[in-house]
Amino acid sequence: MKIHEFSSLEEMNYPGNLGVMEMFKFYQVATEAQKAHMRILLSQGKMDEAWGFLQKVTGLELQKLSK
């Protein structure tokens, strides 16, 4: 199998999901400005804002992590 054969794979959306595939998707579709903004949010520890921004850019809906 070739990597391009997996281009339509999606990670399941479930409570406790780490969002790795969603972040990968973000970096595939985001503009350079959006990527820079994401790096700033992450470096400042603004995780809720970063995940909200990711959802806005990708159109994906993430589950909240249970505490």
PDB file with SEQRES, HELIX, SHEET and CRYST1 records, atoms N, CA, C and O in Angstrom:
SEQRES   1 A   67  MET LYS ILE HIS GLU PHE SER SER LEU GLU GLU MET ASN          
SEQRES   2 A   67  TYR PRO GLY ASN LEU GLY VAL MET GLU MET PHE LYS PHE          
SEQRES   3 A   67  TYR GLN VAL ALA THR GLU ALA GLN LYS ALA HIS MET ARG          
SEQRES   4 A   67  ILE LEU LEU SER GLN GLY LYS MET ASP GLU ALA TRP GLY          
SEQRES   5 A   67  PHE LEU GLN LYS VAL THR GLY LEU GLU LEU GLN LYS LEU          
SEQRES   6 A   67  SER LYS                                                      
HELIX    1 AA1 ILE A    3  PHE A    6  5                                   4    
HELIX    2 AA2 VAL A   20  VAL A   29  1                                  10    
HELIX    3 AA3 GLU A   32  SER A   43  1                                  12    
HELIX    4 AA4 MET A   47  THR A   58  1                                  12    
CRYST1    1.000    1.000    1.000  90.00  90.00  90.00 P 1           1          
ATOM      1  N   MET A   1       0.837  -1.187   0.000  1.00  0.00           N  
ATOM      2  CA  MET A   1       0.000   0.000   0.000  1.00  0.00           C  
ATOM      3  C   MET A   1       0.877   1.244   0.000  1.00  0.00           C  
ATOM      4  O   MET A   1       1.975   1.259   0.556  1.00  0.00           O  
ATOM      5  N   LYS A   2       0.376   2.247  -0.619  1.00  0.00           N  
ATOM      6  CA  LYS A   2       1.056   3.543  -0.678  1.00  0.00           C  
ATOM      7  C   LYS A   2       0.366   4.516   0.269  1.00  0.00           C  
ATOM      8  O   LYS A   2      -0.827   4.391   0.543  1.00  0.00           O  
ATOM      9  N   ILE A   3       1.133   5.491   0.767  1.00  0.00           N  
ATOM     10  CA  ILE A   3       0.590   6.450   1.728  1.00  0.00           C  
ATOM     11  C   ILE A   3      -0.591   7.230   1.155  1.00  0.00           C  
ATOM     12  O   ILE A   3      -1.511   7.570   1.899  1.00  0.00           O  
ATOM     13  N   HIS A   4      -0.590   7.522  -0.139  1.00  0.00           N  
ATOM     14  CA  HIS A   4      -1.702   8.289  -0.721  1.00  0.00           C  
ATOM     15  C   HIS A   4      -3.019   7.520  -0.670  1.00  0.00           C  
ATOM     16  O   HIS A   4      -4.087   8.119  -0.794  1.00  0.00           O  
ATOM     17  N   GLU A   5      -2.957   6.201  -0.488  1.00  0.00           N  
ATOM     18  CA  GLU A   5      -4.173   5.401  -0.382  1.00  0.00           C  
ATOM     19  C   GLU A   5      -4.895   5.642   0.947  1.00  0.00           C  
ATOM     20  O   GLU A   5      -6.056   5.267   1.106  1.00  0.00           O  
ATOM     21  N   PHE A   6      -4.207   6.264   1.890  1.00  0.00           N  
ATOM     22  CA  PHE A   6      -4.793   6.534   3.196  1.00  0.00           C  
ATOM     23  C   PHE A   6      -5.278   7.965   3.342  1.00  0.00           C  
ATOM     24  O   PHE A   6      -5.633   8.382   4.444  1.00  0.00           O  
ATOM     25  N   SER A   7      -5.301   8.717   2.272  1.00  0.00           N  
ATOM     26  CA  SER A   7      -5.628  10.142   2.355  1.00  0.00           C  
ATOM     27  C   SER A   7      -7.035  10.430   2.874  1.00  0.00           C  
ATOM     28  O   SER A   7      -7.294  11.536   3.349  1.00  0.00           O  
ATOM     29  N   SER A   8      -7.933   9.478   2.798  1.00  0.00           N  
ATOM     30  CA  SER A   8      -9.297   9.731   3.261  1.00  0.00           C  
ATOM     31  C   SER A   8      -9.561   9.149   4.653  1.00  0.00           C  
ATOM     32  O   SER A   8     -10.708   9.141   5.099  1.00  0.00           O  
ATOM     33  N   LEU A   9      -8.531   8.664   5.345  1.00  0.00           N  
ATOM     34  CA  LEU A   9      -8.733   8.117   6.680  1.00  0.00           C  
ATOM     35  C   LEU A   9      -9.117   9.218   7.654  1.00  0.00           C  
ATOM     36  O   LEU A   9      -8.582  10.325   7.589  1.00  0.00           O  
ATOM     37  N   GLU A  10     -10.024   8.921   8.538  1.00  0.00           N  
ATOM     38  CA  GLU A  10     -10.446   9.862   9.564  1.00  0.00           C  
ATOM     39  C   GLU A  10     -10.357   9.149  10.905  1.00  0.00           C  
ATOM     40  O   GLU A  10     -10.683   7.966  11.009  1.00  0.00           O  
ATOM     41  N   GLU A  11      -9.915   9.866  11.925  1.00  0.00           N  
ATOM     42  CA  GLU A  11      -9.869   9.300  13.263  1.00  0.00           C  
ATOM     43  C   GLU A  11     -11.262   9.369  13.874  1.00  0.00           C  
ATOM     44  O   GLU A  11     -12.003  10.325  13.644  1.00  0.00           O  
ATOM     45  N   MET A  12     -11.615   8.347  14.655  1.00  0.00           N  
ATOM     46  CA  MET A  12     -12.922   8.355  15.309  1.00  0.00           C  
ATOM     47  C   MET A  12     -12.989   9.467  16.339  1.00  0.00           C  
ATOM     48  O   MET A  12     -11.991   9.776  16.990  1.00  0.00           O  
ATOM     49  N   ASN A  13     -14.133  10.056  16.485  1.00  0.00           N  
ATOM     50  CA  ASN A  13     -14.374  11.124  17.435  1.00  0.00           C  
ATOM     51  C   ASN A  13     -14.991  10.513  18.684  1.00  0.00           C  
ATOM     52  O   ASN A  13     -16.132  10.054  18.652  1.00  0.00           O  
ATOM     53  N   TYR A  14     -14.239  10.504  19.791  1.00  0.00           N  
ATOM     54  CA  TYR A  14     -14.715   9.888  21.020  1.00  0.00           C  
ATOM     55  C   TYR A  14     -14.153  10.656  22.220  1.00  0.00           C  
ATOM     56  O   TYR A  14     -13.124  11.321  22.102  1.00  0.00           O  
ATOM     57  N   PRO A  15     -14.812  10.569  23.353  1.00  0.00           N  
ATOM     58  CA  PRO A  15     -14.298  11.251  24.556  1.00  0.00           C  
ATOM     59  C   PRO A  15     -12.891  10.746  24.884  1.00  0.00           C  
ATOM     60  O   PRO A  15     -12.647   9.539  24.886  1.00  0.00           O  
ATOM     61  N   GLY A  16     -11.981  11.660  25.157  1.00  0.00           N  
ATOM     62  CA  GLY A  16     -10.610  11.294  25.464  1.00  0.00           C  
ATOM     63  C   GLY A  16      -9.706  11.224  24.249  1.00  0.00           C  
ATOM     64  O   GLY A  16      -8.513  10.950  24.373  1.00  0.00           O  
ATOM     65  N   ASN A  17     -10.265  11.469  23.084  1.00  0.00           N  
ATOM     66  CA  ASN A  17      -9.502  11.471  21.845  1.00  0.00           C  
ATOM     67  C   ASN A  17      -8.393  12.510  21.951  1.00  0.00           C  
ATOM     68  O   ASN A  17      -8.640  13.634  22.386  1.00  0.00           O  
ATOM     69  N   LEU A  18      -7.172  12.146  21.558  1.00  0.00           N  
ATOM     70  CA  LEU A  18      -6.039  13.070  21.652  1.00  0.00           C  
ATOM     71  C   LEU A  18      -6.010  14.100  20.544  1.00  0.00           C  
ATOM     72  O   LEU A  18      -5.384  15.148  20.703  1.00  0.00           O  
ATOM     73  N   GLY A  19      -6.668  13.838  19.426  1.00  0.00           N  
ATOM     74  CA  GLY A  19      -6.731  14.811  18.352  1.00  0.00           C  
ATOM     75  C   GLY A  19      -5.521  14.829  17.428  1.00  0.00           C  
ATOM     76  O   GLY A  19      -5.303  15.816  16.725  1.00  0.00           O  
ATOM     77  N   VAL A  20      -4.739  13.768  17.415  1.00  0.00           N  
ATOM     78  CA  VAL A  20      -3.543  13.735  16.582  1.00  0.00           C  
ATOM     79  C   VAL A  20      -3.902  13.806  15.103  1.00  0.00           C  
ATOM     80  O   VAL A  20      -3.294  14.573  14.356  1.00  0.00           O  
ATOM     81  N   MET A  21      -4.863  13.032  14.681  1.00  0.00           N  
ATOM     82  CA  MET A  21      -5.260  13.045  13.274  1.00  0.00           C  
ATOM     83  C   MET A  21      -5.916  14.372  12.909  1.00  0.00           C  
ATOM     84  O   MET A  21      -5.766  14.853  11.786  1.00  0.00           O  
ATOM     85  N   GLU A  22      -6.637  14.960  13.848  1.00  0.00           N  
ATOM     86  CA  GLU A  22      -7.254  16.250  13.592  1.00  0.00           C  
ATOM     87  C   GLU A  22      -6.190  17.336  13.413  1.00  0.00           C  
ATOM     88  O   GLU A  22      -6.338  18.225  12.573  1.00  0.00           O  
ATOM     89  N   MET A  23      -5.120  17.258  14.207  1.00  0.00           N  
ATOM     90  CA  MET A  23      -4.035  18.229  14.060  1.00  0.00           C  
ATOM     91  C   MET A  23      -3.317  18.017  12.725  1.00  0.00           C  
ATOM     92  O   MET A  23      -2.925  18.983  12.070  1.00  0.00           O  
ATOM     93  N   PHE A  24      -3.148  16.776  12.329  1.00  0.00           N  
ATOM     94  CA  PHE A  24      -2.553  16.472  11.025  1.00  0.00           C  
ATOM     95  C   PHE A  24      -3.411  17.082   9.914  1.00  0.00           C  
ATOM     96  O   PHE A  24      -2.891  17.694   8.981  1.00  0.00           O  
ATOM     97  N   LYS A  25      -4.731  16.907  10.025  1.00  0.00           N  
ATOM     98  CA  LYS A  25      -5.663  17.469   9.050  1.00  0.00           C  
ATOM     99  C   LYS A  25      -5.550  18.999   9.026  1.00  0.00           C  
ATOM    100  O   LYS A  25      -5.563  19.607   7.955  1.00  0.00           O  
ATOM    101  N   PHE A  26      -5.439  19.615  10.204  1.00  0.00           N  
ATOM    102  CA  PHE A  26      -5.298  21.067  10.286  1.00  0.00           C  
ATOM    103  C   PHE A  26      -4.091  21.522   9.473  1.00  0.00           C  
ATOM    104  O   PHE A  26      -4.194  22.456   8.677  1.00  0.00           O  
ATOM    105  N   TYR A  27      -2.963  20.876   9.666  1.00  0.00           N  
ATOM    106  CA  TYR A  27      -1.752  21.287   8.958  1.00  0.00           C  
ATOM    107  C   TYR A  27      -1.818  20.993   7.463  1.00  0.00           C  
ATOM    108  O   TYR A  27      -1.046  21.566   6.695  1.00  0.00           O  
ATOM    109  N   GLN A  28      -2.708  20.126   7.039  1.00  0.00           N  
ATOM    110  CA  GLN A  28      -2.910  19.882   5.609  1.00  0.00           C  
ATOM    111  C   GLN A  28      -3.714  21.014   4.960  1.00  0.00           C  
ATOM    112  O   GLN A  28      -3.453  21.375   3.812  1.00  0.00           O  
ATOM    113  N   VAL A  29      -4.686  21.572   5.680  1.00  0.00           N  
ATOM    114  CA  VAL A  29      -5.614  22.522   5.065  1.00  0.00           C  
ATOM    115  C   VAL A  29      -5.380  23.979   5.467  1.00  0.00           C  
ATOM    116  O   VAL A  29      -5.868  24.881   4.787  1.00  0.00           O  
ATOM    117  N   ALA A  30      -4.652  24.228   6.544  1.00  0.00           N  
ATOM    118  CA  ALA A  30      -4.478  25.592   7.051  1.00  0.00           C  
ATOM    119  C   ALA A  30      -3.539  26.408   6.170  1.00  0.00           C  
ATOM    120  O   ALA A  30      -2.622  25.878   5.542  1.00  0.00           O  
ATOM    121  N   THR A  31      -3.795  27.708   6.142  1.00  0.00           N  
ATOM    122  CA  THR A  31      -2.887  28.628   5.464  1.00  0.00           C  
ATOM    123  C   THR A  31      -1.652  28.823   6.354  1.00  0.00           C  
ATOM    124  O   THR A  31      -1.652  28.420   7.517  1.00  0.00           O  
ATOM    125  N   GLU A  32      -0.613  29.435   5.808  1.00  0.00           N  
ATOM    126  CA  GLU A  32       0.589  29.697   6.605  1.00  0.00           C  
ATOM    127  C   GLU A  32       0.263  30.601   7.794  1.00  0.00           C  
ATOM    128  O   GLU A  32       0.802  30.405   8.883  1.00  0.00           O  
ATOM    129  N   ALA A  33      -0.605  31.577   7.599  1.00  0.00           N  
ATOM    130  CA  ALA A  33      -1.005  32.469   8.688  1.00  0.00           C  
ATOM    131  C   ALA A  33      -1.745  31.699   9.787  1.00  0.00           C  
ATOM    132  O   ALA A  33      -1.523  31.941  10.973  1.00  0.00           O  
ATOM    133  N   GLN A  34      -2.613  30.784   9.397  1.00  0.00           N  
ATOM    134  CA  GLN A  34      -3.348  29.977  10.374  1.00  0.00           C  
ATOM    135  C   GLN A  34      -2.396  29.054  11.138  1.00  0.00           C  
ATOM    136  O   GLN A  34      -2.552  28.865  12.345  1.00  0.00           O  
ATOM    137  N   LYS A  35      -1.422  28.487  10.449  1.00  0.00           N  
ATOM    138  CA  LYS A  35      -0.427  27.632  11.114  1.00  0.00           C  
ATOM    139  C   LYS A  35       0.370  28.443  12.133  1.00  0.00           C  
ATOM    140  O   LYS A  35       0.624  27.976  13.243  1.00  0.00           O  
ATOM    141  N   ALA A  36       0.764  29.660  11.753  1.00  0.00           N  
ATOM    142  CA  ALA A  36       1.508  30.527  12.671  1.00  0.00           C  
ATOM    143  C   ALA A  36       0.661  30.865  13.891  1.00  0.00           C  
ATOM    144  O   ALA A  36       1.157  30.862  15.018  1.00  0.00           O  
ATOM    145  N   HIS A  37      -0.617  31.156  13.665  1.00  0.00           N  
ATOM    146  CA  HIS A  37      -1.524  31.463  14.776  1.00  0.00           C  
ATOM    147  C   HIS A  37      -1.653  30.253  15.703  1.00  0.00           C  
ATOM    148  O   HIS A  37      -1.661  30.412  16.924  1.00  0.00           O  
ATOM    149  N   MET A  38      -1.753  29.060  15.146  1.00  0.00           N  
ATOM    150  CA  MET A  38      -1.853  27.843  15.955  1.00  0.00           C  
ATOM    151  C   MET A  38      -0.592  27.665  16.797  1.00  0.00           C  
ATOM    152  O   MET A  38      -0.681  27.321  17.976  1.00  0.00           O  
ATOM    153  N   ARG A  39       0.577  27.893  16.207  1.00  0.00           N  
ATOM    154  CA  ARG A  39       1.825  27.752  16.965  1.00  0.00           C  
ATOM    155  C   ARG A  39       1.857  28.721  18.146  1.00  0.00           C  
ATOM    156  O   ARG A  39       2.329  28.370  19.228  1.00  0.00           O  
ATOM    157  N   ILE A  40       1.359  29.932  17.940  1.00  0.00           N  
ATOM    158  CA  ILE A  40       1.314  30.912  19.024  1.00  0.00           C  
ATOM    159  C   ILE A  40       0.383  30.436  20.136  1.00  0.00           C  
ATOM    160  O   ILE A  40       0.743  30.466  21.312  1.00  0.00           O  
ATOM    161  N   LEU A  41      -0.814  29.997  19.755  1.00  0.00           N  
ATOM    162  CA  LEU A  41      -1.768  29.515  20.760  1.00  0.00           C  
ATOM    163  C   LEU A  41      -1.178  28.366  21.574  1.00  0.00           C  
ATOM    164  O   LEU A  41      -1.290  28.351  22.800  1.00  0.00           O  
ATOM    165  N   LEU A  42      -0.554  27.408  20.900  1.00  0.00           N  
ATOM    166  CA  LEU A  42       0.020  26.258  21.591  1.00  0.00           C  
ATOM    167  C   LEU A  42       1.190  26.663  22.481  1.00  0.00           C  
ATOM    168  O   LEU A  42       1.320  26.162  23.598  1.00  0.00           O  
ATOM    169  N   SER A  43       2.041  27.565  21.997  1.00  0.00           N  
ATOM    170  CA  SER A  43       3.199  27.992  22.792  1.00  0.00           C  
ATOM    171  C   SER A  43       2.776  28.764  24.036  1.00  0.00           C  
ATOM    172  O   SER A  43       3.499  28.781  25.033  1.00  0.00           O  
ATOM    173  N   GLN A  44       1.609  29.403  23.985  1.00  0.00           N  
ATOM    174  CA  GLN A  44       1.088  30.153  25.126  1.00  0.00           C  
ATOM    175  C   GLN A  44       0.217  29.288  26.035  1.00  0.00           C  
ATOM    176  O   GLN A  44      -0.313  29.772  27.035  1.00  0.00           O  
ATOM    177  N   GLY A  45       0.071  28.013  25.687  1.00  0.00           N  
ATOM    178  CA  GLY A  45      -0.721  27.098  26.509  1.00  0.00           C  
ATOM    179  C   GLY A  45      -2.219  27.325  26.423  1.00  0.00           C  
ATOM    180  O   GLY A  45      -2.957  26.895  27.310  1.00  0.00           O  
ATOM    181  N   LYS A  46      -2.680  27.985  25.384  1.00  0.00           N  
ATOM    182  CA  LYS A  46      -4.113  28.274  25.213  1.00  0.00           C  
ATOM    183  C   LYS A  46      -4.780  27.112  24.474  1.00  0.00           C  
ATOM    184  O   LYS A  46      -5.192  27.241  23.321  1.00  0.00           O  
ATOM    185  N   MET A  47      -4.875  25.978  25.168  1.00  0.00           N  
ATOM    186  CA  MET A  47      -5.342  24.752  24.536  1.00  0.00           C  
ATOM    187  C   MET A  47      -6.797  24.818  24.094  1.00  0.00           C  
ATOM    188  O   MET A  47      -7.119  24.379  22.990  1.00  0.00           O  
ATOM    189  N   ASP A  48      -7.672  25.348  24.915  1.00  0.00           N  
ATOM    190  CA  ASP A  48      -9.089  25.435  24.529  1.00  0.00           C  
ATOM    191  C   ASP A  48      -9.252  26.303  23.282  1.00  0.00           C  
ATOM    192  O   ASP A  48     -10.010  25.966  22.372  1.00  0.00           O  
ATOM    193  N   GLU A  49      -8.531  27.426  23.255  1.00  0.00           N  
ATOM    194  CA  GLU A  49      -8.603  28.315  22.102  1.00  0.00           C  
ATOM    195  C   GLU A  49      -7.999  27.648  20.858  1.00  0.00           C  
ATOM    196  O   GLU A  49      -8.506  27.811  19.748  1.00  0.00           O  
ATOM    197  N   ALA A  50      -6.918  26.900  21.059  1.00  0.00           N  
ATOM    198  CA  ALA A  50      -6.270  26.199  19.942  1.00  0.00           C  
ATOM    199  C   ALA A  50      -7.197  25.143  19.348  1.00  0.00           C  
ATOM    200  O   ALA A  50      -7.310  25.039  18.127  1.00  0.00           O  
ATOM    201  N   TRP A  51      -7.863  24.359  20.199  1.00  0.00           N  
ATOM    202  CA  TRP A  51      -8.769  23.323  19.686  1.00  0.00           C  
ATOM    203  C   TRP A  51      -9.981  23.956  19.019  1.00  0.00           C  
ATOM    204  O   TRP A  51     -10.483  23.424  18.029  1.00  0.00           O  
ATOM    205  N   GLY A  52     -10.457  25.076  19.539  1.00  0.00           N  
ATOM    206  CA  GLY A  52     -11.558  25.789  18.896  1.00  0.00           C  
ATOM    207  C   GLY A  52     -11.152  26.299  17.522  1.00  0.00           C  
ATOM    208  O   GLY A  52     -11.921  26.212  16.565  1.00  0.00           O  
ATOM    209  N   PHE A  53      -9.943  26.829  17.430  1.00  0.00           N  
ATOM    210  CA  PHE A  53      -9.424  27.322  16.156  1.00  0.00           C  
ATOM    211  C   PHE A  53      -9.272  26.166  15.167  1.00  0.00           C  
ATOM    212  O   PHE A  53      -9.619  26.297  13.993  1.00  0.00           O  
ATOM    213  N   LEU A  54      -8.752  25.035  15.645  1.00  0.00           N  
ATOM    214  CA  LEU A  54      -8.604  23.843  14.798  1.00  0.00           C  
ATOM    215  C   LEU A  54      -9.957  23.424  14.228  1.00  0.00           C  
ATOM    216  O   LEU A  54     -10.067  23.122  13.040  1.00  0.00           O  
ATOM    217  N   GLN A  55     -10.976  23.406  15.070  1.00  0.00           N  
ATOM    218  CA  GLN A  55     -12.307  23.008  14.615  1.00  0.00           C  
ATOM    219  C   GLN A  55     -12.853  23.982  13.571  1.00  0.00           C  
ATOM    220  O   GLN A  55     -13.481  23.568  12.596  1.00  0.00           O  
ATOM    221  N   LYS A  56     -12.610  25.273  13.779  1.00  0.00           N  
ATOM    222  CA  LYS A  56     -13.074  26.292  12.841  1.00  0.00           C  
ATOM    223  C   LYS A  56     -12.413  26.110  11.474  1.00  0.00           C  
ATOM    224  O   LYS A  56     -13.084  26.170  10.443  1.00  0.00           O  
ATOM    225  N   VAL A  57     -11.105  25.889  11.469  1.00  0.00           N  
ATOM    226  CA  VAL A  57     -10.359  25.772  10.217  1.00  0.00           C  
ATOM    227  C   VAL A  57     -10.688  24.478   9.479  1.00  0.00           C  
ATOM    228  O   VAL A  57     -10.845  24.483   8.258  1.00  0.00           O  
ATOM    229  N   THR A  58     -10.794  23.367  10.216  1.00  0.00           N  
ATOM    230  CA  THR A  58     -10.987  22.058   9.572  1.00  0.00           C  
ATOM    231  C   THR A  58     -12.446  21.688   9.378  1.00  0.00           C  
ATOM    232  O   THR A  58     -12.764  20.865   8.519  1.00  0.00           O  
ATOM    233  N   GLY A  59     -13.337  22.279  10.159  1.00  0.00           N  
ATOM    234  CA  GLY A  59     -14.741  21.887  10.110  1.00  0.00           C  
ATOM    235  C   GLY A  59     -15.017  20.616  10.895  1.00  0.00           C  
ATOM    236  O   GLY A  59     -16.131  20.094  10.857  1.00  0.00           O  
ATOM    237  N   LEU A  60     -14.006  20.108  11.611  1.00  0.00           N  
ATOM    238  CA  LEU A  60     -14.173  18.907  12.431  1.00  0.00           C  
ATOM    239  C   LEU A  60     -14.739  19.287  13.789  1.00  0.00           C  
ATOM    240  O   LEU A  60     -14.526  20.402  14.265  1.00  0.00           O  
ATOM    241  N   GLU A  61     -15.457  18.367  14.410  1.00  0.00           N  
ATOM    242  CA  GLU A  61     -16.014  18.604  15.721  1.00  0.00           C  
ATOM    243  C   GLU A  61     -15.361  17.636  16.700  1.00  0.00           C  
ATOM    244  O   GLU A  61     -15.485  16.420  16.550  1.00  0.00           O  
ATOM    245  N   LEU A  62     -14.666  18.170  17.703  1.00  0.00           N  
ATOM    246  CA  LEU A  62     -13.965  17.339  18.681  1.00  0.00           C  
ATOM    247  C   LEU A  62     -14.780  17.174  19.948  1.00  0.00           C  
ATOM    248  O   LEU A  62     -15.564  18.052  20.309  1.00  0.00           O  
ATOM    249  N   GLN A  63     -14.597  16.065  20.614  1.00  0.00           N  
ATOM    250  CA  GLN A  63     -15.216  15.833  21.916  1.00  0.00           C  
ATOM    251  C   GLN A  63     -14.371  16.514  22.979  1.00  0.00           C  
ATOM    252  O   GLN A  63     -13.155  16.625  22.824  1.00  0.00           O  
ATOM    253  N   LYS A  64     -14.994  16.968  24.052  1.00  0.00           N  
ATOM    254  CA  LYS A  64     -14.274  17.534  25.195  1.00  0.00           C  
ATOM    255  C   LYS A  64     -13.590  16.398  25.945  1.00  0.00           C  
ATOM    256  O   LYS A  64     -14.138  15.303  26.070  1.00  0.00           O  
ATOM    257  N   LEU A  65     -12.387  16.672  26.443  1.00  0.00           N  
ATOM    258  CA  LEU A  65     -11.715  15.689  27.287  1.00  0.00           C  
ATOM    259  C   LEU A  65     -12.384  15.675  28.638  1.00  0.00           C  
ATOM    260  O   LEU A  65     -12.677  16.729  29.204  1.00  0.00           O  
ATOM    261  N   SER A  66     -12.629  14.488  29.161  1.00  0.00           N  
ATOM    262  CA  SER A  66     -13.219  14.396  30.488  1.00  0.00           C  
ATOM    263  C   SER A  66     -12.117  14.547  31.527  1.00  0.00           C  
ATOM    264  O   SER A  66     -11.015  14.027  31.353  1.00  0.00           O  
ATOM    265  N   LYS A  67     -12.416  15.254  32.597  1.00  0.00           N  
ATOM    266  CA  LYS A  67     -11.410  15.520  33.643  1.00  0.00           C  
ATOM    267  C   LYS A  67     -11.673  14.674  34.844  1.00  0.00           C  
ATOM    268  O   LYS A  67     -10.937  14.753  35.828  1.00  0.00           O  
TER     269      LYS A  67                                                      
END                                                                             
